[in-house]
Amino acid sequence: MHINIKVILYILSLPILLIGSVQLCFALLSLLIFHDHTYLQFFESSVFATVIAGLTIAKFKINHLPRINYRDSLLIATLIWVLMGLFGALPIHLILHISITDSIFESVSALTTTGATVLSNLDSMPPAFLMYRQFLQWLGGLGVVIFVVAILPMLNIGGMKLLKSETPGPVKDEKITPRIASTTRFLWVVYVVLTLICALCYYLAGMSLYDAIAHSFTTVSTGGFSTHDASMGYFNSNGILAVSNVFMLLGAISFSLHFKVVKQKKLTLYWQNEEVRVFLLCVFTLSVLITLLLVKDGNYHSYTTAFNTALFHLISFITSTGYGADNFTAWSPAILLLLLIAGYLGGCTGSTAGGNKIIRSIISIKMVLREMHRLVHPHRAMSIKYQGQAVDINIINATIAFMTLAVTTSIILTMILMLTGLEFWPALSAVASCLNVSGPAFGNLSSSFQPITDTGTWILSGAMILGRLEYFTVLALFLPRFWMY
């Protein structure tokens, strides 16, 4: 089983062509609507990406493409994020005149929906650029790879292999329609409809049309970028926070489940799903706990105000969105630790959220309980069940491996960042932010990631892609056997 370089390069030209087309659209928006004099930079970036993609397509055009193997799909899934990050960074570098390192970090952060930023003074930046930054998160939300997969069946390429490499979560064989192209099309329909409804709700809640569209892109994608330095705190509106809460939660629930709910017209399907049920219970429980700590610490005197603030920030972290509405980085270490833990818990499988995914926590806890029961009943056969069915041993093993890898990677990367000069708490929170694609960090990184060295910035850029593709897809590329023909 060898790696088909020609096919891989041909497929990789598609997302490069996509990012070039997006940049051309923003050149036109800058010229015709925003009049902010950034159209030349967008146009230059678009021409560069389009020429590269065009030359690649012309060079490696194949009349009858073979089906790709699973090894090819792992390589393609990883390289798509790398290349999109590189080409997406060009307008950022040209418009803001920041370093290539910071431009790539910002681009990767957008596309992986992390939301970590090295920028400040957003309120004074060109509106076309800010909207481009927001749109990159929306584009990355459901996955650029899934967008490409929708095209692949027409090229007679095994799309499901790519979908498995990209789709978050341990359960990757469920399809809502028989054909992969139909599956991705329906997921995109759900994604677009949710975005439109979110934008309308933001507008009705008091946002300008520009801000409503911009924030709908980063709410449904659970990305967290804002057009303002103060994030959601800029609007000072409980109504806007309520809208944000609802759509962050919807973005963190499986999109295939959304489709089923709409198709069957049964809202009860949400509660019947074990992962969603545990997810919502985690949101409520942790929010109540943070509320009690906020009142105890004297941050708020009203339980209602404290709960509203706690709920918003907890949802923002557990869905890996990363919005802020208050100076939450000044809260007590106990509360910040709870928010950090929430980021690791993450959202549901098949959603745009990051983190470890709730299903893995469910399986892990059930494994611990099973081993405890075995101490009492050592000869009793006990299986781990999810949704009333026994969990396959392969999924259990994959869950153990994933959770171990998540902890190990966090420790190693935190130690590496500390060697670059960061203290423990900022280093740990930055690693957690990037691996869980959740955005905010603490300590001297609370406002932006600017204090990090170039070495640390490159490490965190890689960590975002590692977390977005859930470790194994990327790490498999570093195995010598992967490259053996």
C-alpha positions in Angstrom: 0.0 0.0 0.0 1.9 3.1 -1.2 1.1 6.8 -0.9 -0.2 8.2 -4.2 1.5 11.5 -4.4 -0.1 12.6 -7.7 -3.6 12.0 -6.3 -2.8 13.7 -3.0 -1.4 16.8 -4.6 -4.4 17.0 -7.0 -6.8 16.8 -4.1 -4.9 19.4 -2.0 -5.2 21.9 -4.8 -9.0 22.0 -4.1 -8.9 23.7 -0.7 -6.1 26.1 -1.9 -8.5 27.0 -4.8 -11.2 27.5 -2.2 -9.2 29.9 0.0 -8.2 31.8 -3.1 -11.9 32.2 -4.1 -12.8 33.3 -0.5 -10.0 36.0 -0.7 -11.3 37.2 -4.0 -14.8 37.6 -2.6 -13.3 39.7 0.3 -11.4 41.8 -2.2 -14.7 42.6 -3.9 -16.4 43.3 -0.5 -13.6 45.6 0.4 -13.8 47.5 -2.9 -17.6 47.7 -3.3 -19.0 47.6 0.2 -16.6 48.4 3.0 -14.3 50.8 1.1 -11.5 50.1 3.6 -8.6 50.0 1.1 -7.7 46.3 1.7 -8.9 45.0 -1.6 -5.4 44.9 -3.2 -4.0 42.7 -0.4 -6.9 40.3 -0.7 -6.6 40.3 -4.5 -2.8 39.6 -4.4 -3.4 36.7 -1.9 -6.2 35.4 -4.1 -4.1 35.5 -7.3 -1.2 33.7 -5.5 -3.4 30.9 -4.1 -5.4 30.5 -7.4 -2.2 30.3 -9.5 -0.7 27.7 -7.3 -3.9 25.6 -7.3 -4.3 26.0 -11.0 -0.8 24.9 -11.8 -1.1 21.9 -9.5 -4.4 20.9 -11.1 -2.9 21.3 -14.6 0.2 19.4 -13.7 -1.5 16.5 -11.9 -4.8 16.3 -13.8 -5.9 12.6 -13.8 -8.7 11.3 -16.0 -9.5 8.3 -13.8 -8.6 8.9 -10.2 -8.0 5.7 -8.1 -9.7 5.3 -4.8 -7.5 6.6 -1.9 -6.5 4.3 0.9 -6.8 5.2 4.6 -3.1 6.2 4.8 -3.6 8.7 2.0 -6.7 10.1 3.8 -4.7 10.7 7.0 -2.1 12.6 5.1 -4.7 14.7 3.2 -6.7 15.5 6.3 -3.6 16.9 8.0 -2.1 18.7 5.0 -5.4 20.4 4.2 -5.3 22.2 7.6 -1.6 23.1 7.2 -2.1 24.5 3.7 -5.3 26.4 4.5 -3.5 27.9 7.5 -0.5 29.0 5.3 -2.6 30.4 2.4 -5.2 31.9 4.8 -2.4 33.9 6.5 -1.4 35.9 3.4 -4.0 38.7 3.7 -3.3 38.9 7.5 0.4 39.5 6.8 -0.2 41.9 4.0 -2.8 44.0 5.7 -1.5 44.2 9.3 2.2 43.9 8.5 2.8 41.5 11.4 5.3 38.6 11.2 4.7 35.5 9.1 4.8 33.5 12.4 2.0 35.5 14.0 0.0 35.6 10.7 0.0 31.9 10.4 -0.9 31.5 14.1 -3.9 33.8 13.6 -4.9 32.0 10.4 -4.6 28.5 12.0 -6.5 29.7 15.1 -9.3 30.9 12.9 -9.6 27.8 10.7 -9.3 25.4 13.6 -11.9 27.5 15.4 -9.6 27.9 18.4 -10.0 31.7 18.8 -6.6 32.4 20.4 -5.2 35.6 19.0 -2.0 37.6 18.8 -3.9 40.8 17.8 -5.1 43.8 19.8 -7.0 47.0 18.9 -9.6 45.1 16.9 -12.1 47.9 17.0 -9.8 50.1 14.8 -9.1 47.4 12.2 -10.5 47.4 8.6 -14.1 45.9 8.6 -13.3 43.6 5.5 -10.3 42.1 7.3 -12.3 41.5 10.5 -15.1 39.8 8.6 -12.5 37.7 6.7 -11.2 36.6 10.1 -14.7 35.7 11.3 -15.5 33.9 8.1 -12.4 31.7 8.3 -13.7 30.4 11.6 -17.1 29.6 10.0 -15.4 27.9 7.1 -13.3 25.8 9.5 -16.2 25.0 11.8 -17.7 22.0 10.1 -14.4 21.3 8.5 -12.8 22.2 5.2 -12.1 18.5 4.8 -15.9 17.7 4.8 -16.4 20.4 2.2 -13.8 18.6 0.0 -15.4 15.3 0.7 -18.6 16.5 -0.8 -16.7 16.9 -4.1 -14.7 13.7 -3.9 -17.4 11.1 -4.8 -17.7 12.9 -8.2 -14.0 12.2 -8.6 -14.5 8.5 -7.8 -12.5 8.9 -4.5 -13.4 7.1 -1.2 -14.9 10.1 0.6 -15.9 8.2 3.8 -12.2 7.6 4.5 -11.6 11.3 4.6 -14.7 12.0 6.6 -13.5 9.5 9.2 -10.1 11.2 9.4 -11.7 14.6 10.0 -14.9 13.8 12.0 -14.4 14.5 15.7 -15.2 11.7 18.2 -14.7 8.0 18.6 -17.9 6.9 16.8 -17.4 7.7 13.1 -19.4 5.2 11.1 -22.8 6.7 11.5 -24.2 8.2 8.3 -27.5 10.1 8.2 -27.9 9.3 4.5 -26.6 6.4 2.5 -24.2 8.4 0.3 -21.3 10.4 1.8 -22.0 13.3 -0.6 -25.6 13.5 0.6 -24.4 13.3 4.2 -22.1 16.2 3.9 -24.7 18.2 1.9 -27.2 17.8 4.7 -24.7 18.7 7.3 -23.9 21.9 5.5 -27.6 22.7 5.1 -28.0 22.4 8.8 -24.9 24.5 9.4 -25.9 27.3 7.1 -29.5 27.4 8.4 -28.3 27.6 12.0 -25.9 30.4 11.0 -28.7 32.4 9.3 -31.1 32.0 12.3 -28.3 33.0 14.7 -27.5 36.2 12.7 -31.2 37.1 12.7 -31.5 36.6 16.5 -28.4 38.7 17.1 -29.7 41.5 15.0 -33.1 41.4 16.7 -31.3 41.4 20.1 -29.6 44.7 19.3 -26.4 44.0 17.2 -25.7 45.9 14.1 -26.2 43.9 10.9 -22.4 43.7 10.4 -21.8 42.5 14.0 -24.7 40.1 13.8 -23.4 38.4 10.7 -19.8 38.4 12.0 -20.7 36.9 15.3 -23.1 34.3 13.8 -20.0 33.0 11.9 -18.1 32.4 15.1 -20.9 31.3 17.4 -22.3 28.4 15.4 -18.7 27.4 14.5 -17.9 27.6 18.2 -14.9 29.7 17.2 -15.1 32.7 19.5 -13.4 35.5 17.4 -15.1 38.9 17.8 -14.9 42.2 16.0 -14.2 43.9 19.3 -11.5 43.6 21.9 -14.1 43.3 24.6 -15.7 40.4 22.8 -19.4 40.0 23.9 -18.8 42.4 26.8 -18.8 45.2 24.2 -22.5 44.9 23.7 -23.5 44.9 27.4 -26.7 43.0 26.7 -28.2 40.1 28.5 -30.3 39.4 25.5 -27.3 39.0 23.2 -25.6 36.7 25.8 -28.8 34.6 25.9 -28.7 34.2 22.1 -25.0 33.4 22.2 -25.7 30.7 24.9 -28.3 29.0 22.8 -26.3 28.9 19.6 -23.0 27.9 21.2 -24.9 24.9 22.7 -26.4 24.1 19.3 -23.0 24.3 17.7 -21.6 21.9 20.3 -24.3 19.2 19.7 -24.0 16.7 16.9 -25.2 18.2 13.5 -26.5 14.8 12.4 -28.7 14.9 15.6 -30.0 18.3 14.6 -30.9 16.9 11.2 -32.8 13.9 12.8 -34.7 16.3 15.1 -35.8 18.4 12.2 -36.6 15.4 10.1 -38.6 13.6 12.8 -40.0 16.9 14.3 -39.1 15.6 17.8 -37.2 17.9 20.2 -37.2 15.0 22.8 -34.5 13.3 20.7 -32.0 15.7 22.2 -32.7 14.5 25.8 -32.9 10.9 24.7 -29.4 11.1 23.4 -27.1 10.1 26.3 -24.2 12.3 25.3 -26.4 15.4 24.9 -28.1 14.7 28.2 -24.8 14.4 30.1 -23.5 17.4 28.3 -26.4 19.6 29.4 -26.2 18.3 32.9 -22.5 19.1 33.0 -23.2 22.7 31.8 -25.9 23.2 34.5 -23.9 21.6 37.4 -20.6 23.4 36.6 -22.5 26.7 36.1 -24.1 26.4 39.6 -20.8 25.6 41.2 -19.1 28.6 39.5 -22.0 30.8 40.6 -21.6 29.8 44.3 -17.8 30.5 44.1 -18.4 33.9 42.4 -20.8 34.9 45.2 -18.5 33.5 47.9 -15.6 35.4 46.5 -17.6 38.6 46.4 -17.4 39.1 42.7 -21.2 39.4 42.6 -23.8 40.0 45.3 -26.8 38.8 43.2 -27.1 35.1 42.6 -29.1 35.8 39.4 -26.3 38.0 37.9 -23.7 35.6 39.1 -25.5 32.6 37.5 -26.0 34.4 34.1 -22.3 35.3 34.0 -21.2 31.9 35.1 -23.5 30.1 32.6 -22.3 32.2 29.7 -18.6 31.7 30.4 -19.0 28.0 31.2 -20.8 27.4 28.0 -18.2 29.5 26.2 -15.4 27.2 27.6 -17.1 23.8 27.4 -18.2 24.4 23.8 -14.6 25.6 23.0 -16.0 28.9 21.7 -14.0 31.3 23.9 -16.1 34.4 24.1 -15.8 36.7 27.1 -18.3 39.1 28.6 -16.5 40.1 31.8 -13.0 40.2 33.2 -13.2 36.5 34.0 -9.4 36.1 34.0 -9.4 38.0 37.3 -11.6 35.4 39.0 -10.2 33.0 41.6 -7.9 30.2 40.6 -10.5 27.7 41.6 -13.0 29.1 39.0 -10.4 29.3 36.3 -9.4 25.7 36.9 -13.1 24.7 36.5 -13.2 26.6 33.2 -10.0 24.8 32.1 -11.5 21.4 33.0 -14.7 22.3 31.1 -12.5 23.0 28.0 -11.1 19.5 28.2 -14.6 18.0 28.6 -15.6 19.6 25.3 -18.8 19.3 23.4 -20.6 16.4 21.7 -19.3 14.0 18.9 -20.0 15.3 15.4 -20.2 18.9 16.4 -18.0 21.9 15.8 -16.8 22.0 19.4 -13.4 20.9 20.5 -12.1 19.2 23.7 -12.1 15.5 24.5 -15.8 15.1 23.7 -18.4 14.2 26.3 -18.8 10.6 25.0 -15.2 9.8 25.9 -15.8 11.1 29.5 -18.9 8.9 29.7 -17.1 5.8 28.6 -14.1 6.6 30.8 -16.3 7.0 33.9 -18.2 3.8 33.1 -14.9 2.0 32.8 -13.8 3.2 36.3 -17.2 2.2 37.8 -16.9 -1.3 36.1 -13.5 -1.9 37.6 -14.8 -0.8 41.0 -17.8 -3.2 40.7 -15.3 -6.0 39.7 -13.6 -5.6 43.1 -17.0 -6.6 44.7 -18.0 -9.1 42.0 -14.8 -10.4 40.5 -16.4 -13.2 38.5 -19.4 -11.3 37.2 -19.4 -10.5 33.4 -20.0 -6.7 33.0 -20.1 -4.8 29.8 -20.0 -1.0 29.3 -23.2 0.3 27.7 -23.9 3.5 25.8 -27.4 4.3 24.6 -28.4 0.9 26.0 -26.0 -1.0 23.8 -22.7 -2.7 24.6 -19.7 -0.6 23.6 -17.3 -2.3 21.2 -13.9 -3.2 22.7 -12.2 -1.3 19.9 -13.9 1.9 21.0 -13.0 1.3 24.6 -9.4 0.8 23.7 -9.4 3.9 21.5 -10.9 5.9 24.3 -8.2 4.8 26.8 -5.5 5.6 24.3 -7.0 9.0 23.5 -7.4 10.1 27.1 -3.9 9.0 27.9 -2.6 10.8 24.9 -4.5 14.0 25.8 -3.0 14.1 29.2 0.5 13.2 28.1 0.5 15.8 25.2 -0.7 18.5 27.6 2.1 17.8 30.1 4.9 17.6 27.4 3.8 20.8 25.6 3.4 22.7 28.8 6.9 21.8 29.8 8.2 22.8 26.3 6.4 26.2 26.6 7.9 26.7 30.0 11.4 26.2 28.5 10.6 29.2 26.2 10.2 31.4 29.2 6.5 31.1 30.2 5.4 30.5 33.8 3.4 27.3 34.6 -0.1 28.7 34.7 0.0 30.7 31.4 1.8 27.8 29.7 -0.7 25.2 30.8 -3.7 27.4 29.9 -2.2 28.2 26.5 -1.7 24.5 25.7 -5.2 23.6 27.0 -6.6 26.5 24.8 -4.9 25.2 21.7 -5.3 21.5 22.1 -9.0 21.9 23.0 -9.4 24.7 20.4 -11.1 26.8 23.1 -9.3 30.2 22.8 -8.6 32.1 26.0 -5.5 31.6 28.2 -4.8 33.0 31.6 -2.0 34.9 33.4 0.0 37.3 31.2 -1.7 35.7 28.1 -5.2 36.7 29.2 -5.6 39.5 26.6 -3.6 38.0 23.8 -0.8 35.5 22.9 1.6 38.3 22.0 4.0 37.6 24.9 4.8 34.1 23.6 8.1 33.7 21.6 8.2 32.7 18.0 9.2 29.2 19.0 6.3 28.9 21.4 3.9 30.4 18.7 4.9 27.7 16.2 4.5 25.0 18.8 1.0 26.2 19.6 0.1 26.5 15.9 0.9 22.8 15.6 -1.0 22.1 18.8 -4.2 23.6 17.3 -4.0 21.3 14.3 -3.2 18.4 16.6 -6.2 19.1 18.7 -8.5 19.8 15.8 -7.8 16.4 14.2 -7.8 14.7 17.6 -4.2 13.6 17.9 -4.0 10.3 16.1 -4.6 11.6 12.6 -1.5 13.9 12.9 0.7 11.7 15.1 0.3 8.7 12.7 2.4 10.7 10.2 5.4 10.6 12.5 5.5 6.8 12.6 8.3 5.4 10.3 6.0 2.6 9.2 3.6 5.1 7.8 6.1 6.1 5.1 7.1 2.6 4.2 6.1 1.4 0.8 
